[in-house]
C-alpha cells in the first residue's frame, strides 16, 4: 500500500511539473487571452461585474496580430484622460462588447478612432471626441450598468449602442436580473460558482486549451437528436423559441433604459447592429448549419439582424445595420479575422465610414 501511494504521488508530481512547463511555454509564446498580461487589463466591479482596469496596459500578440492596449484613468481604451467637457467639444460614447473594444487592432485603427477622424474632418469649428466604451464580455445588461455608473459621467452628446446580433439576445436573457436585482439567491450562488470556475480557467492557458478540446470532442460525440447546445445560434433559427424571443425583448428593454438615461443628460441615442462573420461567409455558415438542422430548426444567416431591427423599431431610435455596408464592401470576407469573430482594420474602416454617414443622415450631431 505504501508503494502504491509513493507511485501515485510521483505521478502527480510529474503531472504538475509538465503542467507548469506547458503553462510557462504557452504564456511566453502562446499569445492567448488566458495570458496573465491580458487578464490584468480587467478588474471586478460590484456594479457591472467586471470592467477595464484604469491605467492598465499590455502588448497582445497572436499569430494574426500584435497590438498595444492601453486603458486610461477612467477605465476605457483611450490615449488621453477624460475630464470635464470643454466648450466647443461634442462627445460620442460607443457602448459594446469585444467588437468595440477591438484588442485585435491598434487603437488608431478602431472604428471609434476612425469615426472621430471623420467627424473632425468636417472642420466646422467643433472638436469631436469619440470615446470607446467597449468591454470584453459585455452584453446589453452590462452596457446599461456601465453607462449608468461610468460612461454617463463623460457628458456625451450622442450614445451609440452596438449590438452584436450573434449573441446579445441570449446574453440579455441570461443577465436580465442585472437591471432590477431580481435573481434568486440560489441561482446567484450557482452563477458565482460558475464565474469562479471560469476565472480559474481563464488564468491558465493549458486549461483554456483543454476546455476547448473537451467542447470539440463533446460536439462530435453528441447524438444527432440532442437539442442544439449553443443557444446563440437560435437567434437565427426558426421556429423562434420562446426564451430566445424574450432575450430580444430584454435587449430592447436595455437599449430603452440607456436611451432614457442619455436623454436625461441631453444626449441622443443611436442603435448599431453588428453582424457575425458567417452572415457574410457562406462557407463559414455551412459549417455551423448542420447542428441547427439536426436539432429540428431551419436557420437563416440574416434572421438575427432582422429580429433585432423589429424589436428595436418601436423604441423610435435611429438604427444602422452594418450588414448592408459590409456586403457592399470590395472584400466582405476580408472584414473579419479568420481565427476570431472580430473585425480586421479593413472591417473597422468600413464600419467607421458607415457610422459617419449614419450620424449625418439622422442629424445626430448637427
Secondary structure as GFF3:
##gff-version 3
##sequence-region A 1 366
A	DSSP	alpha_helix	2	29	.	.	.	ID=ss1
A	DSSP	alpha_helix	36	39	.	.	.	ID=ss2
A	DSSP	beta_strand	42	45	.	.	.	ID=ss3
A	DSSP	beta_strand	49	52	.	.	.	ID=ss4
A	DSSP	beta_strand	57	61	.	.	.	ID=ss5
A	DSSP	beta_strand	66	70	.	.	.	ID=ss6
A	DSSP	beta_strand	89	96	.	.	.	ID=ss7
A	DSSP	alpha_helix	98	101	.	.	.	ID=ss8
A	DSSP	three_ten_helix	107	109	.	.	.	ID=ss9
A	DSSP	alpha_helix	111	120	.	.	.	ID=ss10
A	DSSP	beta_strand	127	134	.	.	.	ID=ss11
A	DSSP	alpha_helix	140	149	.	.	.	ID=ss12
A	DSSP	three_ten_helix	151	154	.	.	.	ID=ss13
A	DSSP	beta_strand	158	164	.	.	.	ID=ss14
A	DSSP	alpha_helix	168	174	.	.	.	ID=ss15
A	DSSP	alpha_helix	177	180	.	.	.	ID=ss16
A	DSSP	alpha_helix	185	202	.	.	.	ID=ss17
A	DSSP	alpha_helix	205	221	.	.	.	ID=ss18
A	DSSP	three_ten_helix	231	236	.	.	.	ID=ss19
A	DSSP	beta_strand	237	238	.	.	.	ID=ss20
A	DSSP	alpha_helix	242	264	.	.	.	ID=ss21
A	DSSP	beta_strand	268	274	.	.	.	ID=ss22
A	DSSP	three_ten_helix	277	279	.	.	.	ID=ss23
A	DSSP	alpha_helix	282	294	.	.	.	ID=ss24
A	DSSP	beta_strand	298	299	.	.	.	ID=ss25
A	DSSP	alpha_helix	303	313	.	.	.	ID=ss26
A	DSSP	beta_strand	318	321	.	.	.	ID=ss27
A	DSSP	alpha_helix	322	328	.	.	.	ID=ss28
A	DSSP	three_ten_helix	332	334	.	.	.	ID=ss29
A	DSSP	alpha_helix	345	361	.	.	.	ID=ss30
###
